[in-house]
């Protein structure tokens, strides 16, 4: 009985999603959309160059924090 009630509630809540599925586009709308962006002079931004030491420093800091956390955890467990 619980499963049927859960399924019924789920079906009622998902009913508004059908409106999104039935969305239709006219061919002229798609053509207008494409024509606006095909003539664009947009160039994607270049990714910034990362210094070679930055990832290693972050990784080392993370490893040290992990070891400090493990040390504190072991000290707390041994104190009990």
N, C-alpha and C positions, 0 to 999 in steps of 0.2 A: 504494500500500500504506500509506503514511504517513497519507493522508487517511482511509482506512477505520479504521485504528487510532485516530486522533484522534477520529473520530465515535463509535466504540465506547466509548472512555473517557468522552467527553462524555455519551453516553446513560446509562452506568452512574452517573455522578455526578449526573445530573439526575433520576434515578428517585425519590429521596426527595421531590422537589418535587411529585410527583403526589399525595402524601398531603395536601398543603395545598389542592390544587385540588378534591379530593373532599370537602372539609369541607362539612357541611350544617347548617343551623340549623332548629330546629323553630319553628313559628309562635308557639307559646306563649312561647318564649324571647325572640323579637323583641318581643312584646307587653309582657312584663315589663320588658325593657330600656327601651322607650319610656316606659312609665309612670313609671319612676324619674326620668327626666330631663325630662319635660314639666312636672312640678310643681316644678321647681327655681327658686330665686330668683336664679340666677346672672346676673350682668351682666358682659360682657367688659370688661377694663380699658381705660381711655382711654389713647391714646398720649401720651407726654410731649411737651410743646412744646419744640422746638429753637430756640435763639437763632439769629437770622438770620445772624450773622457766623461761626458755627462751621463750616458747610460750606465757606465761602470760605477760612477760615484753614487748614483741612485740605487743601483743594485747592492752595492756594499753597505750603504746606510740601511737598506731594508734587511739585509742579512744580519747586521749588528743588532737591529731592533728585535728581530726574531730570536736571536741568541739571548738577548737581555730578557725577553719575555719568558723564554724557556727556563732561564736561570731563576727568575722570580717565582715561577710556577713550582719548580723543584724545591726551592727554599720554603715555600708555603706548605707544600705537602710534607716535607720532612719535619716541619715545626709542629705538626699535629700529633 
